[in-house]
Amino acid sequence: MPVSDAVVLPGGAGVARRRIGAARSPSPSTLSRLDLSRAAGEVQSCAGLALFYATRDGQARLVAERIAARLAETGLGVTPHDLAAAFPVPAACAAAALIVVVAAVRYGRHLPEAERFLAAYRVLPRLPPLVFVSVNLTARKPGKDTVEGNRYLRKTLTRHRLEPALAAAVAGRLDYPRYGWFDRQMIRLIMKLTGGPTDPQTRVEFTDWAAVDVIGARIAALHAPVPGQGVI
Ligand SMILES: Cc1cc2nc3c(=O)[nH]c(=O)nc-3n(C[C@H](O)[C@H](O)[C@H](O)COP(=O)(O)O)c2cc1C
């Protein structure tokens, strides 16, 4: 079945559904510019379901691992890969059945390795269906876990002109003692403006693991859809 006809899933809070857009052929020069596989470490194969994450403080990795655990329960064995440690060979990713990216936000943008991956993904000769999960603190607020409600998610998808099969934002972790002085003051300021905790001793995990489990279940369904509910 062509990827442009992908995905029919029941809707639900916090998870947006989109149809996969038609693939565009990149120019050879664009491909070579985006061949980031020369960076230290490579993921040579993206066969089957590929799961990547971009993290600094570890929460996006925990989210990716939780998704992997849910997938394992459905018989889908997948190892999460850190995009900062081993960047996938873009051409190999074109063969993936489904690509999942879990990326943390820093100062209004997803981490650079996630942005690079999305740019490389966008010009693949064939676009496998994409699931994008943003991890940020804004998502702790009601209604801020969807594409419509979360501007980091919305802006990133717009900037890269992506139409993921599934996109959602998940609340991350606030850990003031872990941050350097500047970051701590900046995050405290943001928290003050948005009604969050400002005590510099605060360590709190806002992640809604039940919502992550729902995302994991939806990814499993995307990969092995229920008859009559659509396929990839
Ligand atoms: C320096 C810094 C900047 C951040 N900037 C934002 C931001 O602009 N918006 C937001 O919602 N969360 C922001 N966060 C919160 C992170 O997205 C959140 O802590 C997340 O759990 C980090 O993921 P990681 O542990 O995988 O790195 C920031 C956190 C830090 C430390």
The ligand as a MOL file (V3000), in Angstrom:
LIG
                    3D

  0  0  0     0  0            999 V3000
M  V30 BEGIN CTAB
M  V30 COUNTS 31 33 0 0 0
M  V30 BEGIN ATOM
M  V30 1 C 18.1260 24.8230 29.2280 0
M  V30 2 C 16.7150 24.3490 29.0940 0
M  V30 3 C 15.8420 24.9760 28.2140 0
M  V30 4 C 14.5170 24.5270 28.1210 0
M  V30 5 N 13.6760 25.1850 27.2750 0
M  V30 6 C 12.3690 24.8250 27.2350 0
M  V30 7 C 11.4500 25.5370 26.4310 0
M  V30 8 O 11.7860 26.4640 25.7120 0
M  V30 9 N 10.1390 25.1560 26.4780 0
M  V30 10 C 9.7030 24.1080 27.2590 0
M  V30 11 O 8.5160 23.8240 27.2610 0
M  V30 12 N 10.5690 23.3940 28.0050 0
M  V30 13 C 11.8840 23.7390 28.0180 0
M  V30 14 N 12.7600 23.0440 28.7850 0
M  V30 15 C 12.2830 21.8740 29.5200 0
M  V30 16 C 12.7320 20.5820 28.8360 0
M  V30 17 O 12.1120 20.4390 27.5730 0
M  V30 18 C 12.3940 19.4150 29.7380 0
M  V30 19 O 13.1560 19.5610 30.9180 0
M  V30 20 C 12.6530 18.0780 29.1250 0
M  V30 21 O 12.2860 17.0740 30.0540 0
M  V30 22 C 14.1080 17.9320 28.7260 0
M  V30 23 O 14.2800 16.7130 28.0540 0
M  V30 24 P 15.6200 15.8630 28.1960 0
M  V30 25 O 15.7050 15.4570 29.6670 0
M  V30 26 O 15.3960 14.6890 27.3240 0
M  V30 27 O 16.7700 16.7150 27.7850 0
M  V30 28 C 14.0800 23.4550 28.9020 0
M  V30 29 C 14.9650 22.8160 29.7730 0
M  V30 30 C 16.2600 23.2570 29.8800 0
M  V30 31 C 17.1950 22.5680 30.8260 0
M  V30 END ATOM
M  V30 BEGIN BOND
M  V30 1 1 1 2
M  V30 2 1 2 3
M  V30 3 2 2 30
M  V30 4 2 3 4
M  V30 5 1 4 5
M  V30 6 1 4 28
M  V30 7 2 5 6
M  V30 8 1 6 7
M  V30 9 1 6 13
M  V30 10 2 7 8
M  V30 11 1 7 9
M  V30 12 1 9 10
M  V30 13 2 10 11
M  V30 14 1 10 12
M  V30 15 2 12 13
M  V30 16 1 13 14
M  V30 17 1 14 15
M  V30 18 1 14 28
M  V30 19 1 15 16
M  V30 20 1 16 17
M  V30 21 1 16 18
M  V30 22 1 18 19
M  V30 23 1 18 20
M  V30 24 1 20 21
M  V30 25 1 20 22
M  V30 26 1 22 23
M  V30 27 1 23 24
M  V30 28 2 24 25
M  V30 29 1 24 26
M  V30 30 1 24 27
M  V30 31 2 28 29
M  V30 32 1 29 30
M  V30 33 1 30 31
M  V30 END BOND
M  V30 END CTAB
M  END
